[in-house]
C-alpha cells in the first residue's frame, strides 16, 4: 500500500513533516522514514537537501550518513559565540563550576572544527551560510575558533557552490587580519568569480580581498578573471564599524612609527575599482559596500547608511536614519527596488537587510538563502519567510508621528529622501527646508537659504511610533514603540 502512494504527494507530505520538525520538534518525519525503503530513500532526500543547524547539532551531524550528506544542496549554520553558561541560574559568576564552562567550550570548539570536514563531503552543495551572532557575555575562545576555521571552510567548500554568506558582524575576533596568520580574504578573492551571490557582513576586511599582498607567493600566477561581466551579486557590509583595512606591506613600518592606520570602507572599494579597471576582477552584476556614517547629528542633519556602488554604475546612495535616544529602535528612509521611497522602524539587523534590498532572507525553518534562489526552486514553495521586528510605514499608519512627519504633511511633500551622489563619498543627509524655514533664512540675510539654513529640532521627536494599545491622541506626545 505504501509503495502505491503517489511520489509527488508523498514528497509534499514529507516536506510538511520536515517543516513541523523544525517548528515544533515533531518526530513524525522520523517515524515516516521507517515505513518502507522507498519512503526512507525519498525522506532522506527531503531531510538532507536543505539543512539548517546550530553549532550544538554539528558534532552529531558529522557522524551521520555520508550518503545523506552528498544529497545536500543548501547548508545554513548558526554559531553563537556568546557564553550561555553565564546565564545559568547561579547566584553570581563565581559560583559557576569551571568544569561546566570548560566542557561547553570544548564541545563547541570540536563542533566548529568539524565544519570543513562536513562541507567537503557535500559534493552538490549550492548555497552555504554561516551566521555568528554574538551577544554579551562573549566567549572569546569560540569567537577566535570561528575565525581560524573560516579559511579552512572556504578551502573545503566544493566547486559546485554558487551562493556564499558569512555574517559575523558580532564577532570581535574578526576585527583584523594579521600578517603571517591564515585569514579568509585571499580565499574569498579566489572563489569570488565562481559565485552568483556573495554576502559578507563582518566588522573588518583586509585588502587581500581584491588584490594580492606582497606576503603571498609571488611566483604563483594570478588566476584568470574570465571574459566580460560576472553574473554575481556581491554585498560587503562593515556595518559602520571602525574597519581596520590593513596593507600587510606597511604593517611593520606602522608599528615602528608607533601608530596603526585606520582604513575605511572607501579604501576597500577603491581597491575593488582598481582591480576591475586593471582586469584582475571581472565586473560583477552588482557590487556594493555598506557602511554607517554616524556623526553628532541633530535636527535637519541625519546619519546615513552609505551604499558605495561600483556596479552597475559608480555612485553612493545615502539612506538617512535616526537612532532615537533612550528608546530601542531606529528610523530609516530607504529606496525600494522599484525606486520609490520607503521608511521603516526596527533593529539594525532588520534594517540592514532592508537597505541591502533583501537579497538574502531567512525562512522559518532557519534556511539563510538568496531570495532569488528561493524563487527558482519549487521545493521552497511551502516555506515562509521568517518574521522580523521590522515595521514599515504602511503597517503602522497613523501611529507614526513626530516633527518630521508634521513638517512633511504641512509642505505636502517629502523633505527627507535617499541621496544619490556621483562617485564614492561617505557622508550624512540633510533634509530639505520647509517654506517657513527658507523665508526665515532670507530674513536673516542668508544668501543661499536652500543649503545654508538651519533649524535645530528635538532629536528625539523626529519619527516616532505610538504603541498599538495607546490612544492615537494622547499617545502622539507620550507613546513610543520598543523592540525587545
C-alpha positions in Angstrom: 0.0 0.0 0.0 2.8 2.4 0.9 4.6 1.9 -2.4 1.4 2.9 -4.3 1.3 6.3 -2.7 1.9 9.0 -5.4 5.5 10.1 -5.3 4.7 13.9 -5.7 2.1 13.7 -3.0 4.5 11.8 -0.7 7.2 14.4 -1.3 4.8 17.2 -0.3 3.8 15.3 2.9 7.5 14.8 3.7 8.2 18.5 3.2 5.3 19.4 5.5 6.6 17.0 8.2 10.1 18.5 7.9 8.7 22.0 8.5 6.9 20.6 11.5 10.2 19.0 12.7 11.9 22.4 12.7 8.9 24.4 14.1 7.6 22.0 16.7 10.4 19.4 17.2 8.0 16.8 16.0 9.3 13.3 15.4 6.6 12.4 12.8 9.1 12.6 9.9 11.5 10.2 11.5 8.6 7.7 12.1 7.6 8.1 8.5 11.0 7.2 7.3 10.6 3.7 8.9 7.5 2.8 6.9 9.4 1.3 3.9 12.6 1.6 2.0 11.0 3.8 -0.7 9.7 6.2 1.8 13.1 6.2 3.6 15.0 7.0 0.4 12.7 9.8 -0.5 12.6 11.1 3.0 16.4 11.2 3.1 16.3 13.4 0.0 13.9 15.8 1.7 15.7 15.7 5.0 19.2 16.3 3.6 18.6 18.5 0.6 18.3 21.7 2.7 19.8 21.8 6.2 19.7 24.3 8.9 21.8 23.7 12.0 23.1 25.3 15.1 26.6 24.6 16.4 25.2 22.3 19.0 24.0 19.9 16.3 27.2 20.0 14.2 29.1 17.3 16.1 26.2 14.9 15.9 25.6 15.7 12.2 29.2 14.9 11.4 28.6 11.3 12.4 25.5 11.0 10.2 25.4 9.1 6.9 27.9 10.2 4.3 25.4 9.2 1.7 22.9 11.7 3.1 25.5 14.5 3.0 26.0 14.0 -0.7 22.4 15.0 -1.2 22.7 18.4 0.5 22.2 21.4 -1.7 21.9 24.2 0.9 23.5 24.4 4.4 22.8 27.2 6.9 24.8 27.1 10.2 24.3 29.4 13.2 27.3 29.5 15.6 26.5 31.6 18.7 29.7 32.9 20.3 28.2 34.2 23.4 28.6 32.4 26.7 25.2 30.8 27.8 26.9 29.3 30.8 26.9 32.7 32.3 23.1 32.8 32.0 22.6 29.7 34.2 20.7 30.3 37.5 23.7 30.7 39.7 23.8 33.5 42.3 26.8 35.1 40.6 29.5 34.3 38.0 31.9 33.0 40.7 29.5 30.2 41.6 29.6 28.7 38.1 31.7 25.5 38.1 34.7 25.8 35.9 34.0 22.3 34.6 30.7 23.4 33.0 32.3 26.3 31.2 35.3 24.2 30.1 33.1 21.3 28.8 30.8 23.7 26.9 33.7 25.4 25.2 35.5 22.2 24.3 32.3 20.8 22.8 31.7 23.9 20.7 35.3 24.0 19.6 35.0 20.4 18.4 31.8 21.3 16.5 33.4 24.3 14.8 36.4 22.2 13.8 34.1 19.7 12.2 32.6 22.1 9.6 35.4 21.8 7.0 35.0 18.0 7.0 31.3 18.3 6.8 31.2 20.6 3.8 33.9 18.7 2.0 31.6 15.8 1.7 28.7 17.8 0.3 29.6 17.5 -3.4 26.3 19.0 -4.6 26.3 22.0 -2.2 25.0 25.1 -3.9 24.5 27.5 -1.0 26.4 27.9 2.2 25.6 30.4 5.0 27.4 30.8 8.4 26.0 33.3 10.8 27.8 34.2 14.0 25.5 36.1 16.3 27.5 37.4 19.3 25.7 38.9 22.3 27.2 39.6 25.7 28.7 37.9 27.6 31.0 36.9 24.8 33.1 33.7 24.6 36.4 34.9 23.2 37.7 31.4 22.8 34.8 30.4 20.5 35.0 33.6 18.6 38.6 33.0 17.8 37.9 29.4 16.9 35.4 30.5 14.3 37.9 32.9 12.7 40.5 30.2 12.5 38.0 27.8 10.9 36.8 30.2 8.2 39.9 29.8 5.9 39.6 26.0 6.2 35.9 26.1 5.5 36.5 28.2 2.3 39.1 25.8 1.1 36.9 22.8 1.8 33.7 24.1 0.0 33.1 22.2 -3.2 33.3 23.7 -6.7 29.5 23.4 -7.0 29.0 26.3 -4.6 27.3 29.3 -6.1 25.9 31.2 -3.1 28.0 32.2 0.0 27.2 34.2 3.1 29.4 35.0 6.1 27.6 37.1 8.7 29.9 37.6 11.7 29.5 41.2 12.4 29.1 40.5 16.1 32.3 38.5 16.4 35.1 40.8 17.8 37.8 38.3 16.7 37.1 39.4 13.1 38.5 42.8 13.8 41.5 42.5 11.6 43.7 40.1 9.6 47.2 39.8 10.9 50.3 39.1 8.8 51.7 35.6 8.8 48.4 34.1 10.0 45.8 32.4 7.8 42.9 34.7 7.0 39.9 34.4 4.8 40.2 37.3 2.3 42.6 35.7 -0.2 40.4 32.6 -0.3 37.3 34.7 -0.9 39.1 36.5 -3.7 39.9 33.2 -5.4 36.4 31.9 -5.1 34.6 35.2 -6.0 34.4 34.8 -9.8 32.7 31.4 -9.5 29.8 32.7 -7.3 26.4 34.0 -8.1 25.8 35.6 -4.7 28.4 36.7 -2.1 27.4 38.4 1.1 30.0 39.4 3.7 28.8 41.1 6.9 31.9 41.4 9.0 33.4 44.2 11.1 36.7 44.3 9.1 38.3 43.0 5.9 41.9 43.2 4.7 42.9 44.5 1.3 43.7 40.9 0.2 40.0 40.7 -0.8 40.7 42.4 -4.1 44.5 42.3 -4.5 47.4 40.2 -3.6 49.6 41.0 -0.6 53.4 41.1 -1.1 53.5 38.4 1.6 51.7 35.9 -0.7 53.6 33.7 -3.1 54.6 35.9 -5.9 55.7 33.0 -8.1 52.1 31.8 -8.5 50.3 33.3 -11.5 47.2 35.5 -10.9 44.0 33.5 -11.5 42.3 34.4 -14.8 39.2 36.6 -14.1 37.5 35.4 -17.3 35.9 37.4 -20.0 33.2 40.0 -19.8 30.9 40.7 -16.9 30.5 38.4 -13.9 26.9 37.4 -13.2 27.3 37.8 -9.5 25.8 40.0 -6.7 28.4 41.0 -4.1 27.4 42.7 -0.9 30.1 43.7 1.5 28.8 45.2 4.8 31.0 46.5 7.5 28.1 47.9 9.5 29.9 51.2 10.1 32.5 49.7 12.5 36.0 51.1 12.7 37.2 48.9 9.9 40.9 48.1 10.0 41.8 47.6 6.4 45.5 46.7 6.7 48.1 46.7 4.0 50.4 44.0 5.2 53.4 45.5 3.5 53.0 48.6 5.7 52.2 46.8 8.9 55.6 46.7 10.4 56.5 50.2 9.3 53.4 51.4 11.1 54.5 49.5 14.2 57.9 51.2 14.1 56.3 54.6 13.6 54.2 53.9 16.7 50.7 54.1 15.1 48.3 52.0 13.2 46.4 53.4 10.3 42.6 53.1 10.5 41.4 52.2 7.0 38.0 52.9 5.7 35.5 51.1 3.5 36.2 53.6 0.8 39.8 52.3 0.6 38.5 48.8 0.1 36.0 50.0 -2.6 38.9 51.8 -4.3 40.9 48.6 -4.4 37.9 46.8 -6.0 37.5 49.6 -8.5 41.2 49.3 -9.4 41.0 45.5 -9.7 38.1 45.8 -12.1 39.8 48.5 -14.2 43.1 46.5 -14.5 41.3 43.3 -15.4 42.2 41.4 -12.3 38.5 41.1 -11.5 35.6 40.9 -13.9 32.8 43.4 -13.4 30.0 41.9 -11.2 26.4 42.4 -11.9 26.1 44.2 -8.6 28.9 45.2 -6.3 28.1 47.3 -3.2 29.8 48.2 0.0 27.7 49.2 3.0 28.8 51.3 6.0 27.2 53.6 8.5 28.1 57.2 8.7 27.5 58.4 12.3 28.0 61.9 13.4 26.9 64.2 16.2 23.8 65.0 14.1 20.5 66.5 15.2 17.6 68.4 13.7 17.9 68.5 9.9 21.1 66.5 9.7 20.7 62.7 9.7 23.2 60.0 10.0 23.1 57.6 7.0 23.7 54.1 5.7 26.1 54.6 2.8 26.0 52.2 -0.1 29.1 52.6 -2.2 28.0 51.1 -5.5 30.7 50.0 -8.0 28.4 48.1 -10.4 26.4 48.6 -12.4 27.0 52.3 -12.0 29.6 54.0 -9.7 27.6 56.1 -7.2 26.9 56.5 -3.5 23.4 56.0 -2.0 22.9 57.6 1.4 19.8 56.3 3.3 19.1 58.6 6.3 18.4 57.2 9.7 17.9 58.4 13.2 18.6 56.5 16.4 16.0 57.6 18.9 17.6 58.3 22.3 16.6 56.3 25.3 14.5 54.1 23.1 15.3 50.8 21.3 14.9 51.1 17.6 16.0 53.1 14.5 14.0 55.1 11.9 15.2 54.6 8.3 14.3 56.1 5.0 15.4 53.9 2.1 14.9 53.2 -1.6 12.7 50.4 -2.6 13.7 48.1 -5.5 11.2 49.9 -7.8 12.8 53.3 -6.9 10.1 54.5 -4.6 10.9 55.8 -1.1 10.3 53.6 1.8 10.5 54.1 5.6 10.8 51.6 8.4 11.5 51.2 12.1 13.4 48.3 13.5 16.6 46.9 14.8 19.9 47.2 12.9 19.9 43.6 11.6 16.4 44.0 10.1 17.1 47.5 8.7 20.4 46.5 7.1 18.7 43.6 5.3 16.2 46.1 4.0 18.9 48.6 3.0 20.7 45.8 1.1 17.5 45.2 -0.9 16.6 41.9 0.9 19.0 40.0 -1.4 19.3 37.3 1.3 16.5 36.1 3.5 15.7 33.6 6.2 12.8 31.1 6.3 11.0 29.8 9.4 13.0 26.6 9.0 16.2 28.6 9.5 17.4 28.5 5.9 19.5 31.5 5.0 19.3 31.8 1.2 19.3 34.3 -1.6 15.8 35.5 -2.3 16.3 34.6 -6.0 17.3 31.0 -5.0 14.0 30.6 -3.1 12.0 31.7 -6.1 13.9 29.4 -8.5 13.3 26.2 -6.7 9.8 24.8 -6.2 10.7 22.8 -3.1 10.6 26.1 -1.2 7.0 26.9 -2.3 5.7 26.0 1.1 8.4 27.9 3.0 7.5 31.1 4.9 9.9 33.9 5.3 10.8 34.4 9.0 9.0 37.4 10.6 11.2 40.1 12.0 10.7 43.1 14.2 10.8 45.4 11.2 7.8 47.7 10.8 7.1 49.7 7.6 5.1 52.8 7.3 2.2 51.0 5.6 1.9 48.7 8.6 1.9 51.5 11.3 -0.4 54.1 9.6 -1.4 56.9 12.0 0.8 55.5 14.7 3.8 57.3 13.1 4.3 60.8 14.5 6.9 63.4 15.1 8.3 66.7 13.8 9.5 65.3 10.5 6.0 63.9 9.6 4.3 67.1 10.8 6.5 69.3 8.5 6.1 67.0 5.6 2.4 67.0 6.0 2.3 70.8 6.1 4.5 71.0 3.0 2.7 68.3 1.1 6.0 66.6 0.1 8.8 64.5 1.5 11.6 66.6 3.0 13.9 63.7 3.8 15.0 61.4 1.0 17.7 59.0 0.0 20.5 61.0 -1.6 22.4 59.7 -4.7 25.9 61.0 -5.1 28.1 60.5 -8.2 31.3 58.8 -7.2 32.3 57.2 -3.9 31.9 59.5 -0.9 30.6 58.6 2.6 28.6 61.3 4.3 25.3 62.3 6.0 22.0 63.5 4.7 20.4 66.9 5.2 16.7 67.2 4.8 15.1 69.9 2.6 13.9 73.1 4.4 10.3 74.0 4.7 8.9 77.2 3.1 8.8 78.9 6.5 12.5 77.9 7.2 13.5 79.3 3.8 11.6 82.6 4.5 13.2 82.8 7.9 16.7 82.3 6.4 16.1 85.0 3.8 15.0 87.4 6.5 18.3 86.6 8.4 20.3 87.6 5.3 21.4 84.1 4.3 22.4 84.2 0.6 21.8 80.5 -0.1 18.8 79.6 2.1 18.3 76.3 0.4 21.7 75.0 1.5 22.8 77.2 4.5 19.6 77.2 6.5 19.5 75.5 9.9 16.7 74.7 12.4 17.6 72.5 15.3 14.8 70.3 16.4 14.5 67.9 19.3 16.4 64.9 18.0 14.1 62.6 19.9 11.0 63.9 18.3 11.6 63.2 14.7 10.0 60.0 13.6 8.4 58.0 16.5 5.8 55.2 16.7 2.9 55.1 19.1 2.4 51.7 20.7 -0.6 49.7 19.5 -2.5 49.8 22.8 -2.3 53.6 23.2 -4.9 56.1 22.1 -4.0 58.0 19.0 -4.4 61.5 20.5 -2.5 61.2 23.8 0.0 58.6 22.5 1.4 61.1 20.0 3.0 63.0 22.8 4.0 60.2 25.2 4.0 56.9 23.4 6.8 55.1 21.5 7.4 51.7 20.1 10.0 49.4 21.6 11.9 46.4 20.1 12.9 43.9 22.8 
